[in-house]
Amino acid sequence: MTEPTTRAAYDSVATLYAELFSDVLDSLPLERALLAAFADLVLAGGNGQVADVGCGPGHVTAHLCSLGLSAFGVDLSPEMIAIARRAHPGLRFDVGSMTALDLADGVLGGVLANYSFIHTPPARLPVVFAEFARVLAPGGHLLLGFFAGDDPEPREFDHKVAPAYRWSPDSLADLVGQAGFAEVARLVRAPHEGERGPQGQLLMRRQS
């Protein structure tokens, strides 16, 4: 998927997406636990600045702020950003691309990419992960949420908004590692009712 196509797809469903998912963390205790661990690790590093890349309607950005982080959101979709700004007027939300973040080198203590890179063709992901490494300070943490699979090769599937990819945790960890990250933890859970397969979380640390 190209960025313009993905942007248009999410612009078209932004209101419905916000209605469906703005309170989704209430039903995801494992994801909340890993977000809390991510926040603790970021804060322990002394730099609580976190970018929620692909923030959508801003619900996870707000949750990160409730955990003590100085979090802000970035999203490709102007409609999503407009909704996030209305829902969370005290927080910062910017339209932007994960391949070219409008940030200086090494300014962040953390990056969250929660199901936001799933539409990116695998051949383009090294650019994304290199950009995350660029904006993270050494020792900073990266938390990725993704659709998990068993196949060592990423597999495209028909996501409801735009075509997306499933990744095996091993393959994804190897790819992110090539951008200068070391694995800290991973989580793969069984799908809840209505979900189309296992869900994965990967926590990585930017090496010095």
C-alpha positions as CSV (number, residue, x, y, z in Angstrom):
1,M,0.0,0.0,0.0
2,T,1.2,3.5,-0.8
3,E,0.9,6.2,1.8
4,P,-1.7,8.2,-0.2
5,T,-3.9,5.1,-0.6
6,T,-3.6,4.3,3.1
7,R,-4.3,7.9,4.1
8,A,-7.5,8.0,1.9
9,A,-8.7,4.7,3.3
10,Y,-8.4,5.8,6.9
11,D,-9.8,9.3,6.2
12,S,-12.9,7.6,4.8
13,V,-13.5,5.5,8.0
14,A,-12.1,7.8,10.7
15,T,-15.4,8.6,12.4
16,L,-16.5,4.9,12.5
17,Y,-13.0,3.8,13.6
18,A,-13.1,6.2,16.5
19,E,-16.5,5.0,17.6
20,L,-15.4,1.4,17.5
21,F,-11.9,1.6,19.0
22,S,-11.6,4.6,21.3
23,D,-12.4,2.5,24.4
24,V,-10.8,-0.7,23.2
25,L,-8.0,-0.7,25.8
26,D,-10.7,-1.3,28.5
27,S,-11.0,-4.9,27.2
28,L,-7.3,-5.6,26.6
29,P,-5.6,-6.2,30.0
30,L,-2.5,-7.8,28.5
31,E,-1.9,-4.8,26.1
32,R,-2.5,-2.4,29.0
33,A,0.1,-4.3,31.1
34,L,2.7,-4.1,28.3
35,L,2.0,-0.4,27.8
36,A,2.5,0.1,31.6
37,A,5.9,-1.7,31.4
38,F,6.8,0.3,28.3
39,A,6.0,3.5,30.2
40,D,8.0,2.4,33.3
41,L,11.1,1.6,31.1
42,V,10.9,4.9,29.2
43,L,10.5,6.9,32.5
44,A,13.4,5.0,34.1
45,G,15.6,6.2,31.2
46,G,15.0,9.8,32.2
47,N,13.3,11.0,28.9
48,G,9.5,10.7,29.0
49,Q,9.0,12.1,25.5
50,V,7.1,9.5,23.4
51,A,5.7,9.5,19.9
52,D,2.5,7.5,19.3
53,V,3.1,6.9,15.6
54,G,-0.1,6.1,13.8
55,C,-2.1,7.4,16.7
56,G,-5.5,7.2,15.0
57,P,-8.2,8.9,17.2
58,G,-5.7,9.5,20.0
59,H,-7.0,7.0,22.7
60,V,-3.7,5.3,23.2
61,T,-1.8,8.6,23.3
62,A,-4.1,9.8,26.1
63,H,-3.5,6.5,27.9
64,L,0.3,6.9,27.7
65,C,-0.1,10.4,29.1
66,S,-2.1,9.0,32.0
67,L,0.9,6.7,32.7
68,G,3.1,9.7,33.2
69,L,4.7,10.1,29.8
70,S,4.9,13.2,27.7
71,A,3.2,11.6,24.7
72,F,2.1,13.1,21.5
73,G,0.4,11.6,18.4
74,V,1.3,11.4,14.7
75,D,-0.9,10.0,12.0
76,L,-1.0,10.0,8.2
77,S,-4.7,10.7,8.2
78,P,-5.8,14.3,8.7
79,E,-9.3,13.1,9.6
80,M,-7.9,11.0,12.4
81,I,-5.9,13.9,13.7
82,A,-8.9,16.1,13.6
83,I,-10.9,13.6,15.7
84,A,-7.9,13.1,18.1
85,R,-7.6,16.9,18.7
86,R,-11.3,17.2,19.4
87,A,-11.3,14.3,21.8
88,H,-8.1,15.2,23.6
89,P,-7.8,19.0,23.3
90,G,-4.9,19.2,25.8
91,L,-2.7,16.9,23.9
92,R,-0.5,17.4,20.8
93,F,-1.4,15.6,17.5
94,D,0.3,16.2,14.2
95,V,-0.3,14.9,10.6
96,G,2.9,13.2,9.5
97,S,4.5,10.1,8.0
98,M,6.4,7.4,9.9
99,T,9.0,7.4,7.1
100,A,9.9,11.0,7.7
101,L,9.1,12.2,11.2
102,D,9.4,15.9,11.8
103,L,11.8,15.4,14.8
104,A,15.4,15.9,15.5
105,D,17.8,13.0,16.0
106,G,17.7,11.2,19.3
107,V,15.0,13.4,21.0
108,L,12.6,10.7,22.1
109,G,12.6,8.2,25.0
110,G,10.0,6.0,23.4
111,V,8.1,5.3,20.2
112,L,4.8,3.3,20.0
113,A,3.7,1.9,16.7
114,N,0.5,0.1,17.5
115,Y,-0.8,-1.6,14.4
116,S,0.3,1.4,12.4
117,F,3.0,-0.2,10.2
118,I,0.8,-3.2,9.2
119,H,0.0,-1.8,5.8
120,T,3.6,-1.0,4.9
121,P,5.0,-3.4,2.3
122,P,7.8,-5.5,3.9
123,A,10.4,-4.1,1.5
124,R,9.7,-0.6,2.9
125,L,9.8,-1.4,6.6
126,P,13.6,-1.1,7.0
127,V,13.0,2.6,6.2
128,V,10.4,2.9,8.9
129,F,12.5,1.2,11.6
130,A,15.5,3.2,10.7
131,E,13.4,6.3,11.2
132,F,12.3,5.1,14.6
133,A,16.0,4.5,15.5
134,R,16.9,7.9,14.3
135,V,14.5,9.8,16.6
136,L,15.1,7.6,19.6
137,A,17.9,8.3,22.0
138,P,20.2,5.4,22.7
139,G,18.5,3.2,25.3
140,G,15.1,4.4,24.2
141,H,12.3,1.9,23.8
142,L,10.1,0.9,20.8
143,L,6.8,-1.0,21.3
144,L,5.1,-2.5,18.2
145,G,1.6,-4.0,17.9
146,F,0.9,-6.3,15.0
147,F,-1.0,-9.2,13.6
148,A,0.9,-12.3,14.4
149,G,1.4,-15.4,12.3
150,D,3.5,-18.6,12.1
151,D,4.9,-18.3,8.6
152,P,8.5,-17.0,8.6
153,E,7.6,-14.8,5.6
154,P,5.1,-11.9,6.1
155,R,1.8,-12.7,4.6
156,E,-0.7,-10.2,3.1
157,F,-4.3,-10.4,4.1
158,D,-7.5,-8.5,3.5
159,H,-7.8,-6.1,6.4
160,K,-11.1,-4.3,6.7
161,V,-9.6,-0.9,5.9
162,A,-6.6,-1.6,3.6
163,P,-4.5,-4.7,2.8
164,A,-2.2,-5.6,5.7
165,Y,0.5,-8.1,6.6
166,R,0.9,-10.7,9.3
167,W,4.3,-11.2,10.8
168,S,5.9,-13.9,12.8
169,P,7.4,-12.4,16.0
170,D,10.8,-14.0,15.1
171,S,10.9,-12.5,11.6
172,L,9.8,-9.1,12.8
173,A,12.3,-9.0,15.7
174,D,15.1,-9.9,13.3
175,L,14.1,-7.1,10.9
176,V,13.8,-4.5,13.7
177,G,17.1,-5.7,15.1
178,Q,18.8,-4.8,11.8
179,A,17.9,-1.2,12.5
180,G,19.9,-1.3,15.8
181,F,17.4,-2.6,18.3
182,A,17.6,-5.4,20.8
183,E,14.6,-7.4,21.9
184,V,13.3,-6.8,25.5
185,A,10.1,-8.8,25.5
186,R,7.3,-10.2,23.3
187,L,3.7,-11.1,23.7
188,V,1.5,-13.2,21.5
189,R,-2.1,-13.8,22.6
190,A,-5.0,-15.8,21.2
191,P,-7.6,-13.8,19.3
192,H,-10.6,-12.4,21.2
193,E,-14.1,-12.8,19.7
194,G,-14.2,-10.9,16.5
195,E,-10.5,-10.8,15.9
196,R,-9.0,-12.5,12.9
197,G,-6.0,-14.3,14.4
198,P,-3.3,-14.0,17.1
199,Q,-2.2,-10.6,18.2
200,G,1.4,-9.7,18.8
201,Q,3.4,-7.1,20.8
202,L,7.2,-6.6,20.5
203,L,9.2,-4.5,22.9
204,M,12.6,-3.4,21.6
205,R,15.4,-1.2,23.0
206,R,17.6,1.0,20.8
207,Q,21.2,0.0,21.3
208,S,24.0,2.5,21.8
